[in-house]
Amino acid sequence: MERQSSECSGASIALVFLSGAIVGAIAGVLFAPKSGKETRRTIKDYADRTEEELIEKAEEARAALDETIERGRQFVAEKKADVEAAIKAGREAMKEKMEQCCS
């Protein structure tokens, strides 16, 4: 029983690590050698760059999705034509057999 209480669970280790990271980030901002105005400008510039990159990646993803959708539509149209041709051939073959059988 003692062994279980002395061991830390993975969740508690992750929580401690995350808490330390947050405290470290806050301390880094508070004790940075830049003034508050410079720090805010740096953060805003970073946020703006990140937003632009995110928008660019979203546009690339949208273009890739549109291309995939178009290829899917073409595939479905081709298979639909194949199925329609097979049905037509089957009807014609059945019609010929019926004519041979019943004539």
N, C-alpha and C positions, 0 to 999 in steps of 0.2 A: 504494500500500500504506500509506503514512504516513497518508493521509486516513482510512482505516478505523480505525486504532488511536487517532486523536485524537478521534473522535466517540464519544459515549456512546450506548448502546442505550437504548431506552425502558424496558426492564426494570430496568436499573441506575439510571436516573433515578427510577423509581418506588420502588425499594428505598431509595435515599438519602432521598427525600421521606418515606417511611414511617418510616424510622429517626429522622429529625429530628423527626417528629411524636411518636413514642414518647418520645424524650429530652426534648422540650419538655413533654409531659404529666407525666413523672416530676419534672422540675425544678419545674414549677408546683405539684405537690403538696408537694414537699419544702420549697419556699421560700414557701409560702402564709402569709399573715399570721394564719391561724387556728391554734389549737392542734391537736394530733393528734386529740384527742377530738372537737373540733368538726368537723374534716375528716372523720373516720370517720362521724360522725352525718350530715353533709351527704351523703356518699357513700351511706350506708344509706338515707336518705330518698329520694334520687334513684333508687336501685335499687328501693325499694318502689313508688314512683310508676310507674316504668317497668314493673314487674311487673304492677301493676293495669291499666295501659293495654294491655299486651300481652294480658292475660286478656280484657279487654273487647273488643279487636279480634278475638281468637280466637272469642269468643262470637258476635260480629257475622258473622264469616266462616262459622261453623257454621250460623247461622240462614239466611244467604244460600244456602249449599250445600243445606240441607234444603229450602228453597223451590224451588231449581232441580231437585232430585231429584224433588220432588212434581210439578212442571210436566212433567218428562220422563215420569213414570209416567202422567199424564193424557194426554199426547200419544200414548204407546204404546197406551194403552187405546182411545183414539179411532180410531187407525189400525187397530188389531186389529179393532174393530167394523166399520170400513169394508171391510177385506179379507174378513171373514166374510160381510158382506152381498153383496159382489161375487161371492164363490164360490157363495153360495146362488143368486144371480140367474143365474149362469152354468150351474149344474146344472139349474135350472128351464128355462132356455132350451134347453139340450141335450136335456132330457127331452121338451119340446114338439116339437122338431125330429125326435127319434127316433120320437115317436108319429105325426107327420105323414108321415114318410118310410116308416115300416114298416106303417102302417095301410092 
